[in-house]
Amino acid sequence: MVTWSNLLRRRSGVKTTPLGIAASLTEAIVLSTNALRSRLQDEGLARSHPTRFESDACLLECALFEWFLRDIALVEFGRHAEAIRQALGGRLLVDLLRGAISPASLTDFDQIRRACFAEYREAFDVSPSLQALGHRAWLRISGVHEPSERMTMLLAIRARAEMEKLRGIGREYIVSEKAVPTLPSG
C-alpha cells in the first residue's frame, strides 16, 4: 500500500522546488481525505447524517483537516514554507474542483481555509493530546453541534499519527528556487 508519507519521501535527497513539494503534499492530502471519509463512513456518519456526509461542505472540511495536519509540518522547510503553502493552496483548490466539489462551494476558499486553520491552531495549542483539535474537527466535519467522544478521539488519534509520520520531512528535501536547470545557450 502506498501511503502519503511514501509519496512525499519518494523524492528523498532529490533537489525539488516548492511546487514539487506542494504537488506531493496535494496528492497526500487527497489520499488521506479519501481514507478519512471511508473511516467516517465506517463509523456511521453516512448513516446518521447522510445529507451532510454527501455534501461538498463535508468533503471540504475533511480536506481542510488533512491539509492543516500537513501545514503544521511546513515549518520544517524554513524560508521555503510560505512558497510551499501558496503553491499547495492553488494545487489543492484545482484538485478539489476536479474531485466533484462545485465551484460555488469554493467561492470563498481562502477565507474558509483561514477561518478553519485559525480554529484548528487554537485547538491544537490547547493540549498535547490533540483532543481539542479532534473535537473541533468533528464539529466542522459533521456539521452538528453535538459532541462525540468517540469521534473526537478518532480524529485526535488520526492527527497524532499523521503528524508523527511528517516529523523530519524538511530534512528529506533540498529545496531549490529554480524549477528546471537552465542549459547553456550557444
C-alpha positions as CSV (number, residue, x, y, z in Angstrom):
1,M,0.0,0.0,0.0
2,V,1.3,3.4,-0.9
3,T,0.9,5.9,1.9
4,W,1.2,9.6,1.7
5,S,4.5,9.6,3.6
6,N,5.9,7.2,1.0
7,L,4.7,9.6,-1.7
8,L,6.5,12.5,0.0
9,R,9.6,10.6,0.7
10,R,10.0,9.0,-2.7
11,R,11.9,12.1,-3.7
12,S,14.2,11.8,-0.7
13,G,17.5,13.6,-1.3
14,V,16.4,14.9,-4.6
15,K,16.5,18.6,-5.3
16,T,13.0,19.9,-5.8
17,T,11.0,23.1,-5.8
18,P,8.3,24.4,-3.5
19,L,5.9,23.5,-6.3
20,G,7.2,19.9,-6.4
21,I,6.7,19.6,-2.6
22,A,3.2,21.1,-3.0
23,A,2.4,18.5,-5.7
24,S,3.4,15.7,-3.4
25,L,1.5,17.2,-0.4
26,T,-1.6,17.7,-2.6
27,E,-1.5,14.0,-3.6
28,A,-1.1,13.0,0.0
29,I,-4.0,15.2,1.2
30,V,-6.3,13.8,-1.5
31,L,-5.4,10.2,-0.5
32,S,-5.7,11.0,3.2
33,T,-9.0,12.8,2.7
34,N,-10.4,9.7,0.9
35,A,-9.2,7.5,3.7
36,L,-10.7,9.8,6.4
37,R,-14.1,9.8,4.6
38,S,-14.0,6.0,4.4
39,R,-13.3,5.8,8.1
40,L,-16.1,8.3,8.9
41,Q,-18.5,6.2,6.7
42,D,-17.4,3.1,8.6
43,E,-18.1,4.9,11.9
44,G,-21.6,5.7,10.8
45,L,-21.6,9.4,9.7
46,A,-23.1,8.4,6.4
47,R,-26.0,6.7,8.1
48,S,-26.6,9.2,10.9
49,H,-26.2,12.3,8.7
50,P,-26.4,11.2,5.0
51,T,-27.1,14.6,3.6
52,R,-24.1,16.1,5.4
53,F,-21.8,13.2,4.5
54,E,-22.5,13.6,0.8
55,S,-22.2,17.4,0.8
56,D,-19.5,19.5,-0.6
57,A,-19.1,21.1,2.8
58,C,-18.2,17.8,4.5
59,L,-15.7,16.8,1.8
60,L,-14.1,20.3,2.0
61,E,-13.9,20.1,5.8
62,C,-12.2,16.7,5.6
63,A,-9.7,18.0,3.1
64,L,-9.0,21.1,5.3
65,F,-8.4,18.9,8.3
66,E,-5.9,16.8,6.4
67,W,-4.3,19.9,5.0
68,F,-3.9,21.5,8.4
69,L,-2.0,18.5,9.7
70,R,0.5,18.9,6.9
71,D,0.6,22.7,7.2
72,I,2.0,22.3,10.7
73,A,5.0,20.4,9.3
74,L,5.8,23.1,6.8
75,V,7.7,25.0,9.4
76,E,10.5,22.4,8.8
77,F,11.0,23.9,5.3
78,G,12.2,27.2,6.9
79,R,12.2,30.1,4.4
80,H,10.5,27.9,1.8
81,A,7.5,27.2,3.9
82,E,5.4,30.1,2.7
83,A,6.1,29.4,-1.0
84,I,5.1,25.8,-0.4
85,R,1.9,26.9,1.4
86,Q,0.9,29.2,-1.5
87,A,1.6,26.5,-4.2
88,L,-0.2,23.9,-2.1
89,G,-3.3,26.1,-1.8
90,G,-3.6,26.6,-5.5
91,R,-3.0,22.9,-6.4
92,L,-5.4,21.7,-3.7
93,L,-8.1,24.1,-5.0
94,V,-7.7,22.7,-8.5
95,D,-7.9,19.1,-7.2
96,L,-11.0,19.9,-5.2
97,L,-12.7,21.3,-8.3
98,R,-11.7,18.1,-10.2
99,G,-13.0,16.0,-7.3
100,A,-16.6,17.0,-7.8
101,I,-16.8,19.9,-5.4
102,S,-18.9,22.6,-7.1
103,P,-17.2,25.9,-7.8
104,A,-19.9,27.6,-5.7
105,S,-18.8,25.7,-2.7
106,L,-15.2,27.1,-3.2
107,T,-16.1,30.7,-3.8
108,D,-14.6,31.9,-0.5
109,F,-11.9,29.1,-0.3
110,D,-9.1,31.3,1.1
111,Q,-11.4,32.8,3.7
112,I,-12.8,29.4,4.7
113,R,-9.3,28.0,5.0
114,R,-8.1,30.9,7.1
115,A,-11.0,30.6,9.5
116,C,-10.7,26.8,9.7
117,F,-6.9,26.9,10.3
118,A,-7.4,29.6,13.0
119,E,-9.8,27.4,14.8
120,Y,-7.6,24.3,14.4
121,R,-4.5,26.2,15.5
122,E,-6.2,27.4,18.6
123,A,-7.4,23.9,19.4
124,F,-4.0,22.4,18.6
125,D,-2.3,24.8,21.0
126,V,-4.6,23.7,23.9
127,S,-3.3,20.3,24.7
128,P,-0.6,17.8,23.5
129,S,-3.3,15.1,23.5
130,L,-4.9,16.8,20.5
131,Q,-8.4,16.1,21.9
132,A,-9.4,19.7,21.5
133,L,-8.3,19.5,17.8
134,G,-10.2,16.3,17.4
135,H,-13.3,17.9,18.9
136,R,-13.1,21.0,16.7
137,A,-12.5,18.8,13.6
138,W,-15.5,16.6,14.5
139,L,-17.8,19.7,14.8
140,R,-16.6,21.1,11.5
141,I,-16.7,17.9,9.6
142,S,-20.1,16.6,10.9
143,G,-21.7,20.0,10.8
144,V,-23.5,19.2,14.1
145,H,-23.1,20.8,17.5
146,E,-23.3,17.5,19.3
147,P,-20.0,16.4,20.8
148,S,-18.9,12.8,20.2
149,E,-16.2,11.5,22.4
150,R,-15.7,8.5,20.1
151,M,-15.2,10.7,17.0
152,T,-13.2,13.3,18.9
153,M,-10.7,10.5,19.9
154,L,-10.7,9.0,16.4
155,L,-9.7,12.4,14.9
156,A,-7.2,13.2,17.7
157,I,-5.5,9.8,17.2
158,R,-5.5,10.2,13.5
159,A,-3.9,13.7,13.8
160,R,-1.2,12.4,16.2
161,A,-0.4,9.5,13.8
162,E,-0.3,11.8,10.7
163,M,1.9,14.4,12.4
164,E,4.3,11.7,13.6
165,K,4.7,10.5,10.0
166,L,5.6,14.0,9.0
167,R,8.2,14.5,11.6
168,G,11.6,15.4,10.0
169,I,10.1,15.8,6.5
170,G,12.0,19.0,5.9
171,R,15.3,17.2,6.1
172,E,14.3,14.9,3.3
173,Y,14.5,17.6,0.6
174,I,16.8,20.1,-0.9
175,V,14.6,22.9,-1.9
176,S,15.5,25.0,-4.9
177,E,14.0,28.2,-6.2
178,K,14.6,27.1,-9.8
179,A,12.1,24.8,-11.5
180,V,14.4,23.4,-14.2
181,P,18.2,23.8,-14.5
182,T,19.0,26.1,-17.4
183,L,21.0,24.8,-20.3
184,P,23.9,26.9,-21.6
185,S,22.9,28.8,-24.8
186,G,25.1,28.8,-27.8
